[in-house]
Amino acid sequence: MIKTITGTMMTAALLAFAPAPVQAQTMMECSDANMTSAMGAVDKMASGEKKTEAMKQMMQARESMTKKDMAACKTHLNNVGVGDMIQHDGQSPK
């Protein structure tokens, strides 16, 4: 009985700190304002693999935007992973 209660409590604690599912995160539209905000957030990241990957995604988003491929731009922009840390088109982050 104690094992069951302890196990249930540990599971609940782990779920409380689990990252939000991708669907629950704010999706960013491909716009100059969002690109600028995202780049500002990437610039503030500590150097490392995450920043390198974010920079790569930003370059691909900018390339897609230049080619008027807004779907690909939106995908790359959301892959940067800073969507919940920045303002979107002048709106406050959630």
One Martini backbone bead per residue (centre of mass of N, CA, C, O) as a GRO file, in nm:
protein
   94
    1MET     BB    1   0.059   0.062  -0.022
    2ILE     BB    2   0.300   0.255   0.007
    3LYS     BB    3   0.410   0.208  -0.277
    4THR     BB    4   0.166   0.323  -0.427
    5ILE     BB    5   0.171   0.607  -0.307
    6THR     BB    6   0.461   0.677  -0.380
    7GLY     BB    7   0.433   0.630  -0.685
    8THR     BB    8   0.209   0.838  -0.731
    9MET     BB    9   0.365   1.084  -0.624
   10MET     BB   10   0.604   1.067  -0.823
   11THR     BB   11   0.441   1.092  -1.082
   12ALA     BB   12   0.312   1.367  -1.019
   13ALA     BB   13   0.579   1.521  -0.993
   14LEU     BB   14   0.684   1.469  -1.281
   15LEU     BB   15   0.437   1.593  -1.433
   16ALA     BB   16   0.465   1.885  -1.316
   17PHE     BB   17   0.772   1.912  -1.468
   18ALA     BB   18   0.685   1.877  -1.740
   19PRO     BB   19   0.680   1.956  -2.047
   20ALA     BB   20   0.508   2.100  -2.272
   21PRO     BB   21   0.340   2.047  -2.527
   22VAL     BB   22   0.362   2.155  -2.842
   23GLN     BB   23   0.057   2.229  -2.873
   24ALA     BB   24   0.063   2.439  -2.618
   25GLN     BB   25   0.228   2.613  -2.774
   26THR     BB   26   0.315   2.892  -2.924
   27MET     BB   27   0.257   2.989  -3.246
   28MET     BB   28   0.450   3.124  -3.496
   29GLU     BB   29   0.458   3.360  -3.720
   30CYS     BB   30   0.566   3.482  -4.030
   31SER     BB   31   0.758   3.764  -3.935
   32ASP     BB   32   0.950   4.030  -3.877
   33ALA     BB   33   0.887   4.059  -3.576
   34ASN     BB   34   0.940   3.757  -3.500
   35MET     BB   35   1.227   3.742  -3.607
   36THR     BB   36   1.345   3.960  -3.422
   37SER     BB   37   1.264   3.833  -3.151
   38ALA     BB   38   1.405   3.560  -3.189
   39MET     BB   39   1.691   3.670  -3.233
   40GLY     BB   40   1.713   3.802  -2.956
   41ALA     BB   41   1.687   3.536  -2.796
   42VAL     BB   42   1.928   3.390  -2.924
   43ASP     BB   43   2.148   3.597  -2.844
   44LYS     BB   44   2.095   3.528  -2.522
   45MET     BB   45   2.211   3.269  -2.548
   46ALA     BB   46   2.402   3.028  -2.468
   47SER     BB   47   2.655   2.872  -2.562
   48GLY     BB   48   2.584   2.602  -2.794
   49GLU     BB   49   2.382   2.369  -2.930
   50LYS     BB   50   2.115   2.528  -2.910
   51LYS     BB   51   2.217   2.785  -3.049
   52THR     BB   52   2.311   2.658  -3.311
   53GLU     BB   53   2.031   2.546  -3.391
   54ALA     BB   54   1.879   2.815  -3.380
   55MET     BB   55   2.046   2.955  -3.601
   56LYS     BB   56   1.976   2.757  -3.824
   57GLN     BB   57   1.667   2.804  -3.815
   58MET     BB   58   1.681   3.107  -3.877
   59MET     BB   59   1.811   3.085  -4.156
   60GLN     BB   60   1.582   2.908  -4.278
   61ALA     BB   61   1.354   3.108  -4.228
   62ARG     BB   62   1.469   3.343  -4.393
   63GLU     BB   63   1.487   3.189  -4.659
   64SER     BB   64   1.183   3.121  -4.679
   65MET     BB   65   1.082   3.412  -4.674
   66THR     BB   66   1.229   3.502  -4.933
   67LYS     BB   67   1.061   3.263  -5.097
   68LYS     BB   68   0.757   3.267  -4.981
   69ASP     BB   69   0.769   3.021  -4.755
   70MET     BB   70   0.567   3.026  -4.487
   71ALA     BB   71   0.554   2.737  -4.383
   72ALA     BB   72   0.859   2.693  -4.347
   73CYS     BB   73   0.912   2.937  -4.175
   74LYS     BB   74   0.730   2.856  -3.938
   75THR     BB   75   0.872   2.596  -3.872
   76HIS     BB   76   1.155   2.713  -3.813
   77LEU     BB   77   1.067   2.923  -3.602
   78ASN     BB   78   0.949   2.701  -3.404
   79ASN     BB   79   1.230   2.539  -3.383
   80VAL     BB   80   1.391   2.737  -3.207
   81GLY     BB   81   1.241   2.759  -2.902
   82VAL     BB   82   1.118   3.081  -2.819
   83GLY     BB   83   0.802   3.139  -2.824
   84ASP     BB   84   0.752   3.178  -2.492
   85MET     BB   85   0.985   3.430  -2.465
   86ILE     BB   86   0.820   3.612  -2.666
   87GLN     BB   87   0.699   3.836  -2.877
   88HIS     BB   88   0.401   3.860  -3.086
   89ASP     BB   89   0.335   4.102  -3.280
   90GLY     BB   90   0.322   4.286  -3.000
   91GLN     BB   91   0.259   4.063  -2.802
   92SER     BB   92   0.228   3.910  -2.523
   93PRO     BB   93   0.338   3.665  -2.355
   94LYS     BB   94   0.204   3.363  -2.202
   0.00000   0.00000   0.00000
